[in-house]
Amino acid sequence: MSKYNKYDKRVPEEEEYYRVFTLRNGTKRRIKIEPWRSFQGELKKLGITESDIFQMQMVQKKDLNS
């Protein structure tokens, strides 16, 4: 659903971003990026450590399934 400002111009909705972790064992984990949550908080929520990470990417929600 789109939002409008007082001049009736379309204002894009805020994008949702996710951090996708590829782990050293080949599995992938993802978490929604929240402005209040630290990187260490993300790792704790996922139950992983920095040494478990092989690669990480920040992706938009629309690109998650492609």
All heavy atoms as TSV, in Angstrom:
chain	resi	resn	atom	element	x	y	z
A	1	MET	N	N	0.852	-1.170	0.000
A	1	MET	CA	C	0.000	0.000	0.000
A	1	MET	C	C	0.899	1.235	0.000
A	1	MET	O	O	1.851	1.330	0.747
A	1	MET	CB	C	-0.888	-0.026	1.238
A	1	MET	CG	C	-1.782	1.177	1.344
A	1	MET	SD	S	-2.943	1.028	2.722
A	1	MET	CE	C	-4.177	0.054	1.925
A	2	SER	N	N	0.613	2.176	-0.861
A	2	SER	CA	C	1.464	3.352	-0.961
A	2	SER	C	C	0.998	4.444	-0.011
A	2	SER	O	O	-0.162	4.506	0.383
A	2	SER	CB	C	1.480	3.869	-2.394
A	2	SER	OG	O	0.182	4.240	-2.785
A	3	LYS	N	N	1.930	5.303	0.328
A	3	LYS	CA	C	1.636	6.428	1.206
A	3	LYS	C	C	1.679	7.708	0.384
A	3	LYS	O	O	2.347	7.783	-0.633
A	3	LYS	CB	C	2.682	6.520	2.315
A	3	LYS	CG	C	2.683	5.343	3.251
A	3	LYS	CD	C	3.754	5.517	4.291
A	3	LYS	CE	C	3.810	4.327	5.217
A	3	LYS	NZ	N	4.888	4.448	6.185
A	4	TYR	N	N	0.978	8.721	0.822
A	4	TYR	CA	C	0.965	10.006	0.130
A	4	TYR	C	C	1.305	11.100	1.121
A	4	TYR	O	O	0.891	11.071	2.275
A	4	TYR	CB	C	-0.405	10.268	-0.494
A	4	TYR	CG	C	-0.743	9.316	-1.597
A	4	TYR	CD1	C	-1.409	8.125	-1.321
A	4	TYR	CD2	C	-0.370	9.578	-2.889
A	4	TYR	CE1	C	-1.710	7.218	-2.322
A	4	TYR	CE2	C	-0.673	8.681	-3.902
A	4	TYR	CZ	C	-1.343	7.513	-3.613
A	4	TYR	OH	O	-1.622	6.626	-4.616
A	5	ASN	N	N	2.058	12.102	0.645
A	5	ASN	CA	C	2.318	13.248	1.505
A	5	ASN	C	C	1.264	14.319	1.242
A	5	ASN	O	O	0.320	14.104	0.483
A	5	ASN	CB	C	3.748	13.770	1.305
A	5	ASN	CG	C	3.994	14.298	-0.094
A	5	ASN	OD1	O	3.077	14.582	-0.831
A	5	ASN	ND2	N	5.257	14.441	-0.456
A	6	LYS	N	N	1.416	15.501	1.835
A	6	LYS	CA	C	0.370	16.517	1.720
A	6	LYS	C	C	0.242	17.087	0.311
A	6	LYS	O	O	-0.741	17.744	0.001
A	6	LYS	CB	C	0.603	17.632	2.728
A	6	LYS	CG	C	1.873	18.420	2.542
A	6	LYS	CD	C	2.007	19.468	3.626
A	6	LYS	CE	C	3.313	20.220	3.471
A	6	LYS	NZ	N	3.452	21.227	4.509
A	7	TYR	N	N	1.195	16.833	-0.581
A	7	TYR	CA	C	1.118	17.312	-1.968
A	7	TYR	C	C	0.676	16.198	-2.915
A	7	TYR	O	O	0.752	16.334	-4.118
A	7	TYR	CB	C	2.467	17.870	-2.410
A	7	TYR	CG	C	2.944	18.978	-1.504
A	7	TYR	CD1	C	3.993	18.773	-0.639
A	7	TYR	CD2	C	2.315	20.224	-1.502
A	7	TYR	CE1	C	4.422	19.780	0.208
A	7	TYR	CE2	C	2.744	21.235	-0.656
A	7	TYR	CZ	C	3.794	21.006	0.189
A	7	TYR	OH	O	4.214	22.005	1.030
A	8	ASP	N	N	0.180	15.100	-2.368
A	8	ASP	CA	C	-0.302	13.949	-3.143
A	8	ASP	C	C	0.775	13.316	-4.018
A	8	ASP	O	O	0.479	12.733	-5.046
A	8	ASP	CB	C	-1.520	14.316	-4.006
A	8	ASP	CG	C	-2.740	14.567	-3.157
A	8	ASP	OD1	O	-2.804	14.019	-2.036
A	8	ASP	OD2	O	-3.624	15.305	-3.606
A	9	LYS	N	N	2.021	13.430	-3.626
A	9	LYS	CA	C	3.095	12.740	-4.332
A	9	LYS	C	C	3.338	11.416	-3.635
A	9	LYS	O	O	3.241	11.320	-2.416
A	9	LYS	CB	C	4.383	13.565	-4.343
A	9	LYS	CG	C	4.268	14.822	-5.164
A	9	LYS	CD	C	5.574	15.566	-5.181
A	9	LYS	CE	C	5.442	16.844	-5.984
A	9	LYS	NZ	N	6.675	17.631	-5.955
A	10	ARG	N	N	3.662	10.402	-4.393
A	10	ARG	CA	C	3.920	9.093	-3.795
A	10	ARG	C	C	5.221	9.127	-3.019
A	10	ARG	O	O	6.231	9.619	-3.497
A	10	ARG	CB	C	3.986	8.019	-4.864
A	10	ARG	CG	C	2.638	7.804	-5.525
A	10	ARG	CD	C	2.678	6.662	-6.455
A	10	ARG	NE	N	2.711	5.445	-5.661
A	10	ARG	CZ	C	3.007	4.252	-6.141
A	10	ARG	NH1	N	3.297	4.096	-7.390
A	10	ARG	NH2	N	3.011	3.190	-5.366
A	11	VAL	N	N	5.181	8.607	-1.836
A	11	VAL	CA	C	6.361	8.500	-0.982
A	11	VAL	C	C	6.668	7.012	-0.858
A	11	VAL	O	O	5.799	6.243	-0.453
A	11	VAL	CB	C	6.102	9.113	0.413
A	11	VAL	CG1	C	7.296	8.914	1.322
A	11	VAL	CG2	C	5.738	10.577	0.276
A	12	PRO	N	N	7.873	6.577	-1.257
A	12	PRO	CA	C	8.166	5.136	-1.175
A	12	PRO	C	C	8.148	4.641	0.263
A	12	PRO	O	O	8.563	5.352	1.175
A	12	PRO	CB	C	9.568	5.015	-1.774
A	12	PRO	CG	C	10.157	6.379	-1.664
A	12	PRO	CD	C	9.009	7.349	-1.704
A	13	GLU	N	N	7.625	3.453	0.430
A	13	GLU	CA	C	7.604	2.869	1.761
A	13	GLU	C	C	9.022	2.490	2.153
A	13	GLU	O	O	9.870	2.236	1.316
A	13	GLU	CB	C	6.704	1.635	1.762
A	13	GLU	CG	C	5.281	2.003	1.433
A	13	GLU	CD	C	4.274	1.157	2.139
A	13	GLU	OE1	O	4.642	0.474	3.103
A	13	GLU	OE2	O	3.121	1.198	1.712
A	14	GLU	N	N	9.250	2.453	3.430
A	14	GLU	CA	C	10.577	2.095	3.923
A	14	GLU	C	C	10.890	0.653	3.534
A	14	GLU	O	O	10.068	-0.239	3.690
A	14	GLU	CB	C	10.606	2.255	5.438
A	14	GLU	CG	C	11.980	2.125	6.018
A	14	GLU	CD	C	11.994	2.459	7.493
A	14	GLU	OE1	O	11.312	3.408	7.883
A	14	GLU	OE2	O	12.695	1.750	8.227
A	15	GLU	N	N	12.074	0.458	2.996
A	15	GLU	CA	C	12.493	-0.874	2.566
A	15	GLU	C	C	12.858	-1.720	3.778
A	15	GLU	O	O	13.375	-1.210	4.758
A	15	GLU	CB	C	13.713	-0.780	1.653
A	15	GLU	CG	C	13.443	-0.081	0.339
A	15	GLU	CD	C	12.654	-0.944	-0.618
A	15	GLU	OE1	O	12.664	-2.178	-0.495
A	15	GLU	OE2	O	12.011	-0.363	-1.502
A	16	GLU	N	N	12.592	-3.011	3.671
A	16	GLU	CA	C	13.026	-3.944	4.704
A	16	GLU	C	C	14.302	-4.621	4.219
A	16	GLU	O	O	14.358	-5.095	3.088
A	16	GLU	CB	C	11.957	-4.994	4.969
A	16	GLU	CG	C	10.753	-4.462	5.684
A	16	GLU	CD	C	9.769	-5.562	6.039
A	16	GLU	OE1	O	10.061	-6.749	5.807
A	16	GLU	OE2	O	8.698	-5.215	6.551
A	17	TYR	N	N	15.303	-4.647	5.067
A	17	TYR	CA	C	16.568	-5.277	4.724
A	17	TYR	C	C	16.819	-6.459	5.646
A	17	TYR	O	O	16.439	-6.446	6.809
A	17	TYR	CB	C	17.727	-4.279	4.854
A	17	TYR	CG	C	17.738	-3.248	3.755
A	17	TYR	CD1	C	17.103	-2.024	3.914
A	17	TYR	CD2	C	18.379	-3.511	2.550
A	17	TYR	CE1	C	17.106	-1.082	2.901
A	17	TYR	CE2	C	18.392	-2.565	1.534
A	17	TYR	CZ	C	17.758	-1.356	1.711
A	17	TYR	OH	O	17.761	-0.433	0.710
A	18	TYR	N	N	17.461	-7.462	5.092
A	18	TYR	CA	C	17.828	-8.655	5.841
A	18	TYR	C	C	19.316	-8.885	5.693
A	18	TYR	O	O	19.918	-8.549	4.672
A	18	TYR	CB	C	17.076	-9.883	5.300
A	18	TYR	CG	C	15.617	-9.891	5.677
A	18	TYR	CD1	C	14.697	-9.108	5.008
A	18	TYR	CD2	C	15.156	-10.679	6.726
A	18	TYR	CE1	C	13.361	-9.102	5.359
A	18	TYR	CE2	C	13.826	-10.691	7.085
A	18	TYR	CZ	C	12.931	-9.901	6.398
A	18	TYR	OH	O	11.610	-9.902	6.759
A	19	ARG	N	N	19.920	-9.471	6.712
A	19	ARG	CA	C	21.309	-9.898	6.630
A	19	ARG	C	C	21.292	-11.411	6.456
A	19	ARG	O	O	20.663	-12.123	7.237
A	19	ARG	CB	C	22.074	-9.512	7.894
A	19	ARG	CG	C	23.570	-9.561	7.703
A	19	ARG	CD	C	24.352	-9.100	8.911
A	19	ARG	NE	N	23.867	-7.924	9.607
A	19	ARG	CZ	C	24.220	-6.669	9.306
A	19	ARG	NH1	N	25.031	-6.439	8.312
A	19	ARG	NH2	N	23.743	-5.661	10.016
A	20	VAL	N	N	21.936	-11.876	5.390
A	20	VAL	CA	C	21.986	-13.306	5.095
A	20	VAL	C	C	23.404	-13.798	5.372
A	20	VAL	O	O	24.376	-13.283	4.805
A	20	VAL	CB	C	21.608	-13.601	3.620
A	20	VAL	CG1	C	21.693	-15.083	3.337
A	20	VAL	CG2	C	20.210	-13.070	3.316
A	21	PHE	N	N	23.505	-14.758	6.267
A	21	PHE	CA	C	24.794	-15.337	6.638
A	21	PHE	C	C	24.938	-16.698	5.958
A	21	PHE	O	O	24.051	-17.540	6.085
A	21	PHE	CB	C	24.885	-15.549	8.153
A	21	PHE	CG	C	24.836	-14.287	8.958
A	21	PHE	CD1	C	23.643	-13.822	9.484
A	21	PHE	CD2	C	25.995	-13.568	9.200
A	21	PHE	CE1	C	23.588	-12.668	10.239
A	21	PHE	CE2	C	25.956	-12.399	9.959
A	21	PHE	CZ	C	24.749	-11.955	10.475
A	22	THR	N	N	26.032	-16.908	5.252
A	22	THR	CA	C	26.391	-18.236	4.774
A	22	THR	C	C	27.426	-18.748	5.765
A	22	THR	O	O	28.464	-18.113	5.979
A	22	THR	CB	C	26.987	-18.198	3.356
A	22	THR	OG1	O	26.035	-17.567	2.483
A	22	THR	CG2	C	27.297	-19.597	2.859
A	23	LEU	N	N	27.120	-19.873	6.374
A	23	LEU	CA	C	28.000	-20.401	7.413
A	23	LEU	C	C	29.052	-21.329	6.824
A	23	LEU	O	O	28.931	-21.801	5.689
A	23	LEU	CB	C	27.171	-21.125	8.473
A	23	LEU	CG	C	26.044	-20.299	9.097
A	23	LEU	CD1	C	25.325	-21.116	10.166
A	23	LEU	CD2	C	26.551	-18.994	9.665
A	24	ARG	N	N	30.071	-21.611	7.589
A	24	ARG	CA	C	31.175	-22.456	7.121
A	24	ARG	C	C	30.726	-23.877	6.814
A	24	ARG	O	O	31.340	-24.565	6.000
A	24	ARG	CB	C	32.297	-22.468	8.160
A	24	ARG	CG	C	32.921	-21.073	8.299
A	24	ARG	CD	C	33.903	-21.010	9.411
A	24	ARG	NE	N	35.105	-21.741	9.034
A	24	ARG	CZ	C	36.087	-22.015	9.869
A	24	ARG	NH1	N	36.020	-21.638	11.120
A	24	ARG	NH2	N	37.139	-22.674	9.449
A	25	ASN	N	N	29.608	-24.316	7.414
A	25	ASN	CA	C	29.111	-25.668	7.129
A	25	ASN	C	C	28.188	-25.693	5.906
A	25	ASN	O	O	27.613	-26.717	5.587
A	25	ASN	CB	C	28.402	-26.257	8.349
A	25	ASN	CG	C	27.144	-25.497	8.725
A	25	ASN	OD1	O	26.699	-24.602	8.030
A	25	ASN	ND2	N	26.576	-25.864	9.862
A	26	GLY	N	N	28.019	-24.537	5.230
A	26	GLY	CA	C	27.240	-24.475	4.003
A	26	GLY	C	C	25.790	-24.061	4.183
A	26	GLY	O	O	25.099	-23.821	3.197
A	27	THR	N	N	25.311	-23.954	5.402
A	27	THR	CA	C	23.924	-23.551	5.619
A	27	THR	C	C	23.803	-22.029	5.575
A	27	THR	O	O	24.805	-21.313	5.670
A	27	THR	CB	C	23.397	-24.054	6.979
A	27	THR	OG1	O	24.195	-23.492	8.024
A	27	THR	CG2	C	23.446	-25.566	7.060
A	28	LYS	N	N	22.583	-21.551	5.399
A	28	LYS	CA	C	22.328	-20.119	5.370
A	28	LYS	C	C	21.360	-19.762	6.485
A	28	LYS	O	O	20.429	-20.503	6.772
A	28	LYS	CB	C	21.732	-19.689	4.033
A	28	LYS	CG	C	22.726	-19.754	2.906
A	28	LYS	CD	C	22.176	-19.119	1.649
A	28	LYS	CE	C	23.255	-19.113	0.581
A	28	LYS	NZ	N	22.815	-18.393	-0.614
A	29	ARG	N	N	21.598	-18.616	7.117
A	29	ARG	CA	C	20.709	-18.080	8.146
A	29	ARG	C	C	20.431	-16.640	7.763
A	29	ARG	O	O	21.294	-15.961	7.206
A	29	ARG	CB	C	21.387	-18.105	9.519
A	29	ARG	CG	C	21.894	-19.452	9.979
A	29	ARG	CD	C	20.856	-20.496	10.212
A	29	ARG	NE	N	20.090	-20.452	11.415
A	29	ARG	CZ	C	20.537	-20.684	12.639
A	29	ARG	NH1	N	21.800	-20.922	12.849
A	29	ARG	NH2	N	19.729	-20.661	13.658
A	30	ARG	N	N	19.235	-16.159	8.070
A	30	ARG	CA	C	18.919	-14.761	7.777
A	30	ARG	C	C	18.165	-14.139	8.943
A	30	ARG	O	O	17.495	-14.824	9.710
A	30	ARG	CB	C	18.111	-14.642	6.492
A	30	ARG	CG	C	16.718	-15.165	6.599
A	30	ARG	CD	C	15.990	-14.985	5.294
A	30	ARG	NE	N	14.620	-15.435	5.452
A	30	ARG	CZ	C	13.860	-15.853	4.483
A	30	ARG	NH1	N	14.329	-15.888	3.268
A	30	ARG	NH2	N	12.629	-16.217	4.712
A	31	ILE	N	N	18.308	-12.818	9.034
A	31	ILE	CA	C	17.654	-12.077	10.100
A	31	ILE	C	C	17.306	-10.689	9.576
A	31	ILE	O	O	18.066	-10.107	8.797
A	31	ILE	CB	C	18.552	-11.986	11.361
A	31	ILE	CG1	C	17.776	-11.417	12.530
A	31	ILE	CG2	C	19.809	-11.201	11.089
A	31	ILE	CD1	C	18.468	-11.598	13.873
A	32	LYS	N	N	16.147	-10.205	9.968
A	32	LYS	CA	C	15.733	-8.858	9.576
A	32	LYS	C	C	16.594	-7.856	10.328
A	32	LYS	O	O	16.794	-7.971	11.537
A	32	LYS	CB	C	14.259	-8.642	9.903
A	32	LYS	CG	C	13.747	-7.291	9.482
A	32	LYS	CD	C	12.280	-7.148	9.793
A	32	LYS	CE	C	11.810	-5.762	9.428
A	32	LYS	NZ	N	10.422	-5.544	9.816
A	33	ILE	N	N	17.095	-6.857	9.615
A	33	ILE	CA	C	17.917	-5.827	10.236
A	33	ILE	C	C	17.004	-4.829	10.937
A	33	ILE	O	O	16.113	-4.252	10.326
A	33	ILE	CB	C	18.796	-5.117	9.193
A	33	ILE	CG1	C	19.775	-6.121	8.583
A	33	ILE	CG2	C	19.529	-3.943	9.817
A	33	ILE	CD1	C	20.612	-5.567	7.459
A	34	GLU	N	N	17.214	-4.692	12.218
A	34	GLU	CA	C	16.469	-3.743	13.040
A	34	GLU	C	C	17.445	-2.666	13.503
A	34	GLU	O	O	18.560	-2.985	13.917
A	34	GLU	CB	C	15.874	-4.444	14.265
A	34	GLU	CG	C	14.937	-5.588	13.960
A	34	GLU	CD	C	13.553	-5.136	13.515
A	34	GLU	OE1	O	13.300	-3.913	13.489
A	34	GLU	OE2	O	12.739	-5.996	13.196
A	35	PRO	N	N	17.051	-1.388	13.436
A	35	PRO	CA	C	17.990	-0.319	13.809
A	35	PRO	C	C	18.460	-0.387	15.254
A	35	PRO	O	O	19.554	0.061	15.573
A	35	PRO	CB	C	17.205	0.972	13.562
A	35	PRO	CG	C	15.833	0.592	13.188
A	35	PRO	CD	C	15.769	-0.881	12.996
A	36	TRP	N	N	17.683	-0.962	16.125
A	36	TRP	CA	C	18.037	-1.012	17.543
A	36	TRP	C	C	18.910	-2.209	17.896
A	36	TRP	O	O	19.473	-2.261	18.973
A	36	TRP	CB	C	16.768	-1.053	18.394
A	36	TRP	CG	C	15.817	-2.145	18.000
A	36	TRP	CD1	C	14.763	-2.019	17.137
A	36	TRP	CD2	C	15.829	-3.503	18.411
A	36	TRP	NE1	N	14.128	-3.227	16.985
A	36	TRP	CE2	C	14.765	-4.167	17.762
A	36	TRP	CE3	C	16.639	-4.252	19.267
A	36	TRP	CZ2	C	14.483	-5.515	17.941
A	36	TRP	CZ3	C	16.354	-5.594	19.447
A	36	TRP	CH2	C	15.295	-6.212	18.794
A	37	ARG	N	N	19.042	-3.197	16.991
A	37	ARG	CA	C	19.779	-4.425	17.303
A	37	ARG	C	C	21.212	-4.335	16.786
A	37	ARG	O	O	21.457	-4.026	15.634
A	37	ARG	CB	C	19.079	-5.628	16.661
A	37	ARG	CG	C	19.718	-6.941	17.044
A	37	ARG	CD	C	19.065	-8.120	16.371
A	37	ARG	NE	N	17.685	-8.256	16.796
A	37	ARG	CZ	C	16.708	-8.707	16.030
A	37	ARG	NH1	N	16.926	-9.058	14.793
A	37	ARG	NH2	N	15.479	-8.806	16.497
A	38	SER	N	N	22.167	-4.642	17.627
A	38	SER	CA	C	23.574	-4.618	17.226
A	38	SER	C	C	23.923	-5.878	16.422
A	38	SER	O	O	23.169	-6.854	16.407
A	38	SER	CB	C	24.475	-4.546	18.467
A	38	SER	OG	O	24.399	-5.766	19.191
A	39	PHE	N	N	25.074	-5.840	15.773
A	39	PHE	CA	C	25.552	-7.005	15.039
A	39	PHE	C	C	25.715	-8.197	15.983
A	39	PHE	O	O	25.301	-9.312	15.672
A	39	PHE	CB	C	26.874	-6.667	14.347
A	39	PHE	CG	C	27.478	-7.826	13.605
A	39	PHE	CD1	C	26.912	-8.303	12.449
A	39	PHE	CD2	C	28.622	-8.442	14.090
A	39	PHE	CE1	C	27.461	-9.375	11.765
A	39	PHE	CE2	C	29.181	-9.515	13.422
A	39	PHE	CZ	C	28.604	-9.972	12.255
A	40	GLN	N	N	26.302	-7.937	17.146
A	40	GLN	CA	C	26.471	-9.017	18.129
A	40	GLN	C	C	25.114	-9.544	18.589
A	40	GLN	O	O	24.963	-10.742	18.842
A	40	GLN	CB	C	27.290	-8.522	19.323
A	40	GLN	CG	C	28.748	-8.253	18.990
A	40	GLN	CD	C	29.483	-9.498	18.527
A	40	GLN	OE1	O	29.223	-10.593	18.996
A	40	GLN	NE2	N	30.398	-9.315	17.584
A	41	GLY	N	N	24.123	-8.659	18.682
A	41	GLY	CA	C	22.771	-9.078	19.039
A	41	GLY	C	C	22.161	-9.984	17.980
A	41	GLY	O	O	21.441	-10.937	18.298
A	42	GLU	N	N	22.442	-9.686	16.711
A	42	GLU	CA	C	21.966	-10.544	15.616
A	42	GLU	C	C	22.569	-11.936	15.728
A	42	GLU	O	O	21.871	-12.943	15.603
A	42	GLU	CB	C	22.325	-9.946	14.254
A	42	GLU	CG	C	21.575	-8.683	13.912
A	42	GLU	CD	C	22.000	-8.081	12.590
A	42	GLU	OE1	O	22.984	-8.560	11.983
A	42	GLU	OE2	O	21.349	-7.120	12.149
A	43	LEU	N	N	23.880	-11.978	15.978
A	43	LEU	CA	C	24.554	-13.271	16.096
A	43	LEU	C	C	23.992	-14.075	17.262
A	43	LEU	O	O	23.755	-15.280	17.141
A	43	LEU	CB	C	26.062	-13.077	16.263
A	43	LEU	CG	C	26.806	-12.413	15.110
A	43	LEU	CD1	C	28.294	-12.336	15.428
A	43	LEU	CD2	C	26.572	-13.129	13.797
A	44	LYS	N	N	23.752	-13.391	18.380
A	44	LYS	CA	C	23.214	-14.069	19.555
A	44	LYS	C	C	21.820	-14.620	19.277
A	44	LYS	O	O	21.497	-15.746	19.638
A	44	LYS	CB	C	23.182	-13.097	20.738
A	44	LYS	CG	C	22.795	-13.726	22.043
A	44	LYS	CD	C	22.931	-12.739	23.192
A	44	LYS	CE	C	22.617	-13.414	24.503
A	44	LYS	NZ	N	22.754	-12.488	25.631
A	45	LYS	N	N	20.973	-13.825	18.609
A	45	LYS	CA	C	19.618	-14.272	18.275
A	45	LYS	C	C	19.644	-15.495	17.353
A	45	LYS	O	O	18.815	-16.392	17.481
A	45	LYS	CB	C	18.847	-13.132	17.608
A	45	LYS	CG	C	17.468	-13.499	17.147
A	45	LYS	CD	C	16.466	-12.505	17.626
A	45	LYS	CE	C	15.094	-12.821	17.072
A	45	LYS	NZ	N	14.211	-13.333	18.081
A	46	LEU	N	N	20.603	-15.536	16.421
A	46	LEU	CA	C	20.723	-16.663	15.500
A	46	LEU	C	C	21.457	-17.851	16.123
A	46	LEU	O	O	21.447	-18.943	15.558
A	46	LEU	CB	C	21.445	-16.234	14.221
A	46	LEU	CG	C	20.692	-15.247	13.334
A	46	LEU	CD1	C	21.589	-14.766	12.204
A	46	LEU	CD2	C	19.429	-15.879	12.782
A	47	GLY	N	N	22.132	-17.623	17.233
A	47	GLY	CA	C	22.863	-18.709	17.882
A	47	GLY	C	C	24.132	-19.092	17.158
A	47	GLY	O	O	24.515	-20.260	17.147
A	48	ILE	N	N	24.801	-18.095	16.546
A	48	ILE	CA	C	26.050	-18.353	15.838
A	48	ILE	C	C	27.137	-17.421	16.366
A	48	ILE	O	O	26.852	-16.453	17.062
A	48	ILE	CB	C	25.906	-18.193	14.306
A	48	ILE	CG1	C	25.480	-16.759	13.940
A	48	ILE	CG2	C	24.925	-19.201	13.751
A	48	ILE	CD1	C	25.400	-16.498	12.445
A	49	THR	N	N	28.374	-17.734	16.017
A	49	THR	CA	C	29.499	-16.882	16.398
A	49	THR	C	C	30.159	-16.348	15.133
A	49	THR	O	O	29.902	-16.846	14.030
A	49	THR	CB	C	30.548	-17.667	17.211
A	49	THR	OG1	O	31.087	-18.706	16.383
A	49	THR	CG2	C	29.938	-18.267	18.469
A	50	GLU	N	N	31.023	-15.354	15.300
A	50	GLU	CA	C	31.720	-14.787	14.143
A	50	GLU	C	C	32.543	-15.840	13.413
A	50	GLU	O	O	32.664	-15.801	12.191
A	50	GLU	CB	C	32.618	-13.629	14.574
A	50	GLU	CG	C	31.853	-12.371	14.885
A	50	GLU	CD	C	32.764	-11.185	15.135
A	50	GLU	OE1	O	33.703	-10.973	14.347
A	50	GLU	OE2	O	32.521	-10.486	16.124
A	51	SER	N	N	33.098	-16.798	14.127
A	51	SER	CA	C	33.927	-17.822	13.488
A	51	SER	C	C	33.093	-18.810	12.671
A	51	SER	O	O	33.636	-19.547	11.858
A	51	SER	CB	C	34.759	-18.563	14.534
A	51	SER	OG	O	33.920	-19.210	15.458
A	52	ASP	N	N	31.772	-18.827	12.861
A	52	ASP	CA	C	30.887	-19.682	12.062
A	52	ASP	C	C	30.616	-19.101	10.675
A	52	ASP	O	O	30.185	-19.806	9.771
A	52	ASP	CB	C	29.521	-19.871	12.744
A	52	ASP	CG	C	29.616	-20.599	14.062
A	52	ASP	OD1	O	30.514	-21.457	14.210
A	52	ASP	OD2	O	28.785	-20.318	14.955
A	53	ILE	N	N	30.872	-17.802	10.496
A	53	ILE	CA	C	30.468	-17.096	9.272
A	53	ILE	C	C	31.518	-17.250	8.176
A	53	ILE	O	O	32.698	-16.978	8.375
A	53	ILE	CB	C	30.246	-15.599	9.562
A	53	ILE	CG1	C	29.163	-15.424	10.618
A	53	ILE	CG2	C	29.879	-14.850	8.285
A	53	ILE	CD1	C	29.052	-14.009	11.156
A	54	PHE	N	N	31.056	-17.684	6.997
A	54	PHE	CA	C	31.895	-17.716	5.809
A	54	PHE	C	C	31.691	-16.440	4.998
A	54	PHE	O	O	32.626	-15.834	4.504
A	54	PHE	CB	C	31.561	-18.942	4.953
A	54	PHE	CG	C	32.253	-18.965	3.621
A	54	PHE	CD1	C	33.604	-19.193	3.533
A	54	PHE	CD2	C	31.536	-18.743	2.457
A	54	PHE	CE1	C	34.251	-19.203	2.310
A	54	PHE	CE2	C	32.166	-18.757	1.236
A	54	PHE	CZ	C	33.525	-18.988	1.154
A	55	GLN	N	N	30.415	-16.027	4.866
A	55	GLN	CA	C	30.070	-14.852	4.070
A	55	GLN	C	C	28.796	-14.231	4.638
A	55	GLN	O	O	27.951	-14.932	5.188
A	55	GLN	CB	C	29.825	-15.274	2.626
A	55	GLN	CG	C	29.379	-14.186	1.698
A	55	GLN	CD	C	29.059	-14.713	0.299
A	55	GLN	OE1	O	29.101	-15.904	0.061
A	55	GLN	NE2	N	28.732	-13.830	-0.585
A	56	MET	N	N	28.653	-12.906	4.470
A	56	MET	CA	C	27.387	-12.282	4.842
A	56	MET	C	C	27.034	-11.220	3.817
A	56	MET	O	O	27.912	-10.593	3.223
A	56	MET	CB	C	27.414	-11.702	6.251
A	56	MET	CG	C	28.330	-10.586	6.486
A	56	MET	SD	S	28.197	-10.094	8.214
A	56	MET	CE	C	29.455	-8.863	8.249
A	57	GLN	N	N	25.725	-11.066	3.600
A	57	GLN	CA	C	25.227	-10.102	2.624
A	57	GLN	C	C	24.043	-9.367	3.229
A	57	GLN	O	O	23.292	-9.934	4.019
A	57	GLN	CB	C	24.733	-10.796	1.361
A	57	GLN	CG	C	25.792	-11.554	0.606
A	57	GLN	CD	C	25.167	-12.314	-0.541
A	57	GLN	OE1	O	24.325	-13.171	-0.324
A	57	GLN	NE2	N	25.574	-11.989	-1.751
A	58	MET	N	N	23.862	-8.116	2.805
A	58	MET	CA	C	22.669	-7.373	3.160
A	58	MET	C	C	21.802	-7.303	1.911
A	58	MET	O	O	22.264	-6.858	0.857
A	58	MET	CB	C	23.014	-5.955	3.626
A	58	MET	CG	C	21.826	-5.210	4.146
A	58	MET	SD	S	22.228	-3.593	4.844
A	58	MET	CE	C	22.465	-2.641	3.368
A	59	VAL	N	N	20.566	-7.787	2.012
A	59	VAL	CA	C	19.682	-7.831	0.843
A	59	VAL	C	C	18.334	-7.216	1.194
A	59	VAL	O	O	17.911	-7.210	2.351
A	59	VAL	CB	C	19.471	-9.270	0.324
A	59	VAL	CG1	C	20.772	-9.864	-0.166
A	59	VAL	CG2	C	18.873	-10.153	1.379
A	60	GLN	N	N	17.661	-6.691	0.164
A	60	GLN	CA	C	16.311	-6.195	0.349
A	60	GLN	C	C	15.352	-7.359	0.407
A	60	GLN	O	O	15.612	-8.423	-0.167
A	60	GLN	CB	C	15.906	-5.281	-0.803
A	60	GLN	CG	C	16.649	-3.963	-0.811
A	60	GLN	CD	C	16.213	-3.089	-1.971
A	60	GLN	OE1	O	15.893	-3.586	-3.032
A	60	GLN	NE2	N	16.219	-1.790	-1.747
A	61	LYS	N	N	14.228	-7.174	1.054
A	61	LYS	CA	C	13.236	-8.241	1.208
A	61	LYS	C	C	12.816	-8.790	-0.152
A	61	LYS	O	O	12.675	-9.988	-0.328
A	61	LYS	CB	C	12.024	-7.713	1.963
A	61	LYS	CG	C	10.979	-8.753	2.220
A	61	LYS	CD	C	9.822	-8.203	3.009
A	61	LYS	CE	C	8.800	-9.294	3.272
A	61	LYS	NZ	N	7.688	-8.780	4.065
A	62	LYS	N	N	12.655	-7.915	-1.139
A	62	LYS	CA	C	12.201	-8.345	-2.469
A	62	LYS	C	C	13.217	-9.251	-3.163
A	62	LYS	O	O	12.848	-10.012	-4.044
A	62	LYS	CB	C	11.888	-7.142	-3.351
A	62	LYS	CG	C	13.098	-6.307	-3.690
A	62	LYS	CD	C	12.728	-5.143	-4.573
A	62	LYS	CE	C	13.997	-4.363	-4.926
A	62	LYS	NZ	N	13.743	-3.297	-5.858
A	63	ASP	N	N	14.489	-9.199	-2.766
A	63	ASP	CA	C	15.527	-10.017	-3.388
A	63	ASP	C	C	15.816	-11.314	-2.664
A	63	ASP	O	O	16.674	-12.088	-3.085
A	63	ASP	CB	C	16.828	-9.212	-3.489
A	63	ASP	CG	C	16.686	-7.993	-4.365
A	63	ASP	OD1	O	15.871	-8.033	-5.312
A	63	ASP	OD2	O	17.377	-6.989	-4.118
A	64	LEU	N	N	15.106	-11.594	-1.579
A	64	LEU	CA	C	15.389	-12.794	-0.785
A	64	LEU	C	C	15.133	-14.088	-1.541
A	64	LEU	O	O	15.875	-15.042	-1.408
A	64	LEU	CB	C	14.546	-12.797	0.495
A	64	LEU	CG	C	15.121	-12.035	1.669
A	64	LEU	CD1	C	14.150	-12.083	2.832
A	64	LEU	CD2	C	16.457	-12.573	2.085
A	65	ASN	N	N	14.095	-14.156	-2.327
A	65	ASN	CA	C	13.714	-15.410	-2.969
A	65	ASN	C	C	14.267	-15.566	-4.381
A	65	ASN	O	O	13.914	-16.502	-5.069
A	65	ASN	CB	C	12.183	-15.536	-3.001
A	65	ASN	CG	C	11.619	-15.588	-1.594
A	65	ASN	OD1	O	12.239	-16.146	-0.721
A	65	ASN	ND2	N	10.470	-14.992	-1.406
A	66	SER	N	N	15.125	-14.657	-4.807
A	66	SER	CA	C	15.658	-14.787	-6.163
A	66	SER	C	C	17.024	-15.420	-6.178
A	66	SER	O	O	17.604	-15.753	-5.209
A	66	SER	CB	C	15.717	-13.412	-6.830
A	66	SER	OG	O	16.463	-12.502	-6.062
